Amino acid sequence: MNVEFKAAGSRGEIWLYDQIGESFWGDGISAKTFQKELSALGRVTTLNVRINSPGGDVFDGLAIYNQLK
């Protein structure tokens, strides 16, 4: 999986370079996994999100969007 979550002080960074939603083979990131990783960042005031995804599941994408909002 090419997804990375980092936090340093009050700044956080997410690199999402994989498909949205988990595939049959376990590739990609589900909204549930994204939520766990996002919560693990702690209280950050600035969050940079870098996305280069080939697509995926629209429902997981919407859930991830709502988590970030």
C-alpha positions as CSV (number, residue, x, y, z in Angstrom):
1,M,0.0,0.0,0.0
2,N,1.3,3.4,-0.9
3,V,-0.3,5.4,1.8
4,E,1.7,7.3,4.4
5,F,0.6,9.3,7.5
6,K,3.1,11.5,9.3
7,A,2.8,14.1,12.1
8,A,5.5,16.4,13.4
9,G,4.3,18.8,16.1
10,S,1.1,20.6,14.9
11,R,1.6,19.6,11.3
12,G,0.4,16.5,9.6
13,E,0.9,15.0,6.2
14,I,-0.9,12.3,4.3
15,W,0.4,10.8,1.1
16,L,-2.3,8.7,-0.7
17,Y,-0.8,7.1,-3.8
18,D,-3.0,4.1,-4.1
19,Q,-6.6,3.2,-5.0
20,I,-9.5,4.3,-2.8
21,G,-11.2,1.4,-1.2
22,E,-9.8,-2.0,-0.6
23,S,-9.6,-4.5,-3.5
24,F,-10.2,-8.2,-3.4
25,W,-6.4,-8.7,-3.1
26,G,-6.1,-6.2,-0.2
27,D,-4.6,-3.3,-2.2
28,G,-5.8,0.2,-1.6
29,I,-7.1,1.9,1.5
30,S,-10.5,1.6,3.0
31,A,-12.3,4.5,4.7
32,K,-12.1,2.5,8.0
33,T,-8.3,2.2,7.8
34,F,-8.0,5.8,6.8
35,Q,-10.0,6.9,9.8
36,K,-7.8,4.9,12.2
37,E,-4.6,6.4,10.6
38,L,-6.0,9.9,10.6
39,S,-6.9,9.6,14.3
40,A,-3.4,8.3,15.1
41,L,-2.0,11.6,13.8
42,G,-3.3,13.3,17.0
43,R,-4.3,16.9,17.2
44,V,-2.7,18.7,14.2
45,T,-3.7,22.2,13.1
46,T,-2.3,22.0,9.6
47,L,-2.8,18.9,7.4
48,N,-1.3,18.5,3.9
49,V,-2.9,15.9,1.8
50,R,-1.3,14.7,-1.4
51,I,-3.4,12.4,-3.6
52,N,-2.5,10.6,-6.7
53,S,-5.0,7.8,-7.0
54,P,-6.0,5.7,-10.0
55,G,-9.6,5.7,-8.7
56,G,-11.5,3.2,-6.7
57,D,-14.7,3.0,-4.7
58,V,-16.8,6.1,-4.7
59,F,-18.4,5.3,-1.3
60,D,-15.0,5.0,0.4
61,G,-13.9,8.2,-1.3
62,L,-16.9,10.0,0.0
63,A,-16.3,8.7,3.5
64,I,-12.7,9.8,3.4
65,Y,-13.7,13.2,2.1
66,N,-16.1,13.6,5.0
67,Q,-13.5,12.6,7.5
68,L,-11.1,15.3,6.2
69,K,-13.8,17.9,6.1
